[in-house]
Amino acid sequence: MARVRYFAAAEELAGTTEETRDEPTLGALRAALATERPGMAALLPRCAVLVGGSRVDDDEPLGADTVIDVLPPFAGG
């Protein structure tokens, strides 16, 4: 199962700092999160979602050792 880590506002909406998921692709993960947590549906399109530290397409396969980071836009500078 892939490990999903949430940061800042994404953590608040997810209700956890991390969880394991079994969706086969990044696109399937995005869709499942938006369905299960409606508040995330509006935030996810604005987030940087990194798979193994890189931005990838939604058809990217997710494996058992995959780490996904959900990073919402940050304010400040």
HELIX and SHEET records of a PDB file:
HELIX    1   1 ALA A    8  ALA A   14  1                                   7    
HELIX    2   2 LEU A   26  GLU A   36  1                                  11    
HELIX    3   3 PRO A   38  LEU A   43  1                                   6    
HELIX    4   4 LEU A   44  ARG A   46  5                                   3    
SHEET    1   A 5 GLU A  18  ARG A  21  0                                        
SHEET    2   A 5 ALA A   2  TYR A   6 -1                                        
SHEET    3   A 5 VAL A  67  LEU A  71  1                                        
SHEET    4   A 5 ALA A  48  VAL A  51 -1                                        
SHEET    5   A 5 SER A  54  ARG A  55 -1                                        
END                                                                             
